[in-house]
Amino acid sequence: MDAQYFSPKVDYGVILDKLKDEFNKKFVRNTPSPSCGLDNFIIKATLGAGSFGKVQLIKEKEGDNYYASKQLSKDQIIKTKQVSHVMSEKKVLNSMCFPFTVNLVSSFKDNDSLYLVLPLIMGGELFTYHRKVRKFSEKQARFYAAQVFLALEYLHYCSLLYRDLKPENIMLDKNGYLKVTDFGFAKKVETRTMTLCGTPEYLPPEIIQSKPYGTSVDWWAFGVLIYEFVAGHSPFATHSRDVMVMYNKICEGDYKMPSAFSGPLRHLVDHLLQVDLSKRFGNLIGGNKDIKNHEWFKEVEWIPLLNQTIQPPYTPTISNAEDISNFDKHSEGKQKPKSKTVKHEEAFVDF
């Protein structure tokens, strides 16, 4: 995106209106993906692996461009009844255009799998870097949290709930800025929804209690994220071995605030991790402005941040386009022989 697009002379609300219009125009379109799989690419390495498949570093056969390919197993999607989530993820990725979210480059399918081709973000997961340094200073946490805030603000403006915020779903680019990834749980919601999804330590009380919810769930998770950035662990991590005990603690808002937190940080976290929705920041009459204008964020220059002209606190070391040293190592394993017939053709005809 052109940095000039975010001009300080243009009201940011006007910019968001334009971004929303662009999103909505793309969202209503859907072009089924070619059935050639990754025939036009060379698979270089595995960057990550999950329950649905893996993320691989790929290179064009007829060019010099590198990408990340998210491969999803059709069998696993059907088995876990995630067809609607996968279809939604493709539409969302294809519609977004924002500095701090990934977007879809192209998509393919073959007999066994679906492929989402994404920009290559070589700095690795923020989770990996955070684990290495253990804790962020409040200044560093604010730099990252402000970008996540802007991403959530954009998503909510487009009527999208993200629903899976955590360090593992945030990538560092080569310049040290963030990209929110993995939109498998993202959903376009105009009012409320009730779907149970997310990561246990980041779930808000209303999802655990099967209540209708809206954007408030992302602001709760945002509070957990900021807490984890500075404390080095999530507020409910001490109970993570027993999920039901942890859920009770979440629903009671029972956690300890580290004494090292500054007053403004304590105030912000306390108002994000608020069980009572009538008191949770992001859900009040001031909306997300209660967060954006909070004292803890007062030093943030929002437009320069969007234009990425602020010096990041950390820049990943990347030697070349195939340097995967910022990712956890994954064994390649044996390649399974491809099926000779198309699996679950009807379920994925529109992918």
N, C-alpha and C positions, 0 to 999 in steps of 0.2 A: 504494500500500500504506500502511496506517495506521501512522504512526510508533510508536504505542503498542504495536504488534505486537512490536517489538523491545525488550522490557522488560529492563533490566539484572537484574531479579529472576528472570528465566526463563533456565535453562541454554540456551546457544545450540544445543547438540546436540538438545535437545527441539524447538526452533524449526525446525531443519533437517529433523528427522523429519517434522514437520507439512508443511513445504514440499514434501518428497519425496512424501508421500502425495497431496497436491493435484496435483502434477505427474503422477504415475502414473495417477490417476483420469482426468485429461483426456487423457493420451497414448493410452489404449486406445480413445477415442472418435474417430470421424471423420465429419464431416458434409460431403458434397460441396458445393462452392461454387456459388452462383447464377450463371447464364450471362448476366448483364446487363452484364458489364464495368464500366466506370466511368460508366454512364449517369446515375447519381444524384449525380455529382460534377462540379465545374468544375475543369479542369486549369489551374493558375495559372503554374507554372514548372517547369523541369527542375533538380533538385538534384544529380544525378549520373548518370553513364552508364557502362555496362560491356559485357562481351561478350554477356550474356544479354538486356539491355534497359536500362531506365533507372529512376531514382527521381524521382518528380514530387511537387510540392506540389499538393495537391488540397483543395477546399472543398466541403462539402455544398451541394447546390442548395436543399434545404429546411431549412437550419439554418446556424449560425454556426461550426461546428467545422471545423478544419483538420487534415489528416493528411498522412502521406507514403505514396505508393503505389509499391511496387516492382513494376514491370512486367517480366514474363519472356516472351520469345519462345518459343512452342512449337516452331517450326522449329529454333531454335538449341539448345534443350534436347535435342531428338531427335538433332540432328546431333552433338552432343558427348557423347551417351549419359549425360545427367545427370538422367534422369527420377526415379531413386530418391532422388537428393540433394534434388531440389525437393520431392518428396512428404514426405521426412523433415523438410525445413526448415519446411514448413507445420505439421506435427504438433508439432515442437519449439516453434515460436513460439506456437502455440495452447495449449501446456501450461505454459509458464513464467510465474512470477510472482515477480519479485525486483527490488529497487531498481536494480541495475546491469546489467540485461539488458532488451532491448526485448521486447515481446509483441505478439501478433497482435490487431488490432482486428476485422478482418473479411477475407474473401477473396472474389474473384470470378474469372470467366473469360469469355472471349468466343471468337469463331472463331479468332483468331490468338494470343492472349496469356493469361497467368495474372497475377493481381494479388494482392499481399499488402499489405493496408492496415495501416499501423503508426502509432504515435504520432509526432507531429511533434517532432523534436528540433532546435531552431533554432540551436544554438551551432556547428554544423558539425563536421567531422571533427577529432579530436584531432591527426591528422597535419598538417592545415593550420595549426593554431595552433602546433604544435611546430616546423614548418618556418619559421614567421614569427619565433619567438624563438630558434631554432637549438638551444638546449640548455635543459634544466630544471635548477634547483638540486636538490640531493638532497632537500631538504624538499618541493619541489613534486612531484618524481618519486615520492616516498614517498606523497603524498596520492593520486596517480592509481594508482600500483601497488597500493596497499592495496585500492582499489575493484575493480581487475581480479582481485586475489587472491580477494576475497570472491565475485566472479562465478564464477571457476573452481571454487572450493570448492563452491559451490551446484550447478554443472553436474555436477561429479564425484559429488556426493552423490546426484544423480538418475541416475547411471550414464551421463552424457553426456560424450563427448569433443568438444571444440570444434574443434581442428585448424586454425584459421586466424587465430590471434592476430597482430595488427599494428596500428599506429596508425590506418591507414585504416579499420579495422573498429571503431573506438571513437569515439563521438560525445560532444559536450559539450552538456548541456542548458542551459536558460536560467539556471539557478542556479550553473552551473560544476561540476556533478557529471557522472559518466560513465554512458554506456549502451553495453554491448557489443552490436554488431549483426552482421548477416550470418551466419546459421546454416546456410548452404548446405552446409558440410562437417561440421556437427555430426552425431553418430551415437550412438545408444543402444547401448552395449557393456557387457555384463556381465563379460566376461573380457578377451579380446584381439581385435585385428583386424589386417589387413595392407594396407588400402587405401592407395594412393599418392595423397596430396592435400596441399594447403597452398601456401604461398608460399616460393619457393626460399631466400631469406635467413633464413627462420625455421624451415626444416625441420630436425629432429633427425637424428642419425646413423642411428637405427633405422629411420626411414622411408626414408631414402636407400638403406640397405642391404637394404630389403625384408624386415625382420624383424618378427615379431609385436610389437604394442605396445599399451599402455594409456594411462593418464593421464600417464605420464612425458613424452609428447610435448608436452603443454600446459605442463608446468613448464619444459622446455627453452625453448620459445617465450617464456615469461614472463621467463626470464633474458635472452634477446635483447632483449625489450621494455624491461626496466629499464636495460640497458646503453645502448640507443639513446636513451632518455629523457635520460640524463645526459651521454653522450658526443656526442650529436648525429648519430650514425650507427650502424648495426648493427655488431656485431663482425666480420662477414665481408663488409662492404660493399666493401672495397678489391678484392675478387676477383669482384665481381658481374658484370663484363663477360664473364667466362668461367665459365659455370655449373659445368662439370665440375671446374675448378680449385677453385672455391668449395666444391663438395661434398666434395672431398678434404680441404680445410682444416677443414670442419665435422666430418667423420668422424675427423679427428686431434685435434680440439679446439684447433686452432692459431689463436689470435687474440692481440692485444695488449691488455693491461689498462691503461687510461689512468692516468697517475700522479696525476691530480687526484681519482680516486676515493678516498673515505675507506676506512679499514681494514675496517669492517663491510660496506660495499658491495662491496668487492673479494672478501671472504669469501663473501658471499651469491651474487654472480654466478658465482664460481668453482665453487660447489657446485650451481648450477642448470645451468651450461654444462659439465656433467660427462658425458663420453662413456660412462664406465663406469656402467651403470644401478645397480650395487650401491652406488654412491657419490653418486648424484644426489639432491638434496633433493626431497622430494615422493614419492620412490619407496623410501624407507627404512622401517624399522620404525616410526619416528615419524610417518610419513605427511606430510600438509601442515602439521602442527604444527611441523616443523623450519623451515618458512618463516615461519609466523605468529608463532612465538615467537623468531624471529631477532633479534639485537641491532639490526639496521638498522630493524626495525619496532617497536622497543620503545616509541617515543613515540606510536604509533597507539592511539587510543581507538576500538575496533572498533564498539561499540554506538552511540555518538554518530555515527560515520561512517555506519553503516547508516541511522540516523534522519536523516542529513543536517543535523545541527545544528552542524557544524564550518564555520567560514568558509573558503570555497575560496580558493586563491591567485589565481584569475582568474575573473571573471564576464563572459561574452560580452555585447557591446552588441547589443541587439535592440530596434528601435523599434516594431515592430508584427507582427501575425501573418503578414504577407507579406514581411517583411524577410529577404531571402536573401543579405545581404552577407557572412555568415560561410561561404558556400559558394563554391567555384570557379565561374566563369562557364561556362555551357554554351549553345551555340547550339541553338535549338529545332528547327531543321531542318524539312523538309517532312513533313507527316503522310502516311503511306502509306495508300492506300485499303484499307478493311477487306475481308477475304475474305467471300464470300457463303456459303461452306460452312464447317462446323466442321473445323478441321485436327486430325489425330491424336486423334480423339475417344476411341478405346479407351485410349490411353496415359494420358489425363488424366481419365478418367471419375470417378475417386475424389477428384480434387483439389477 
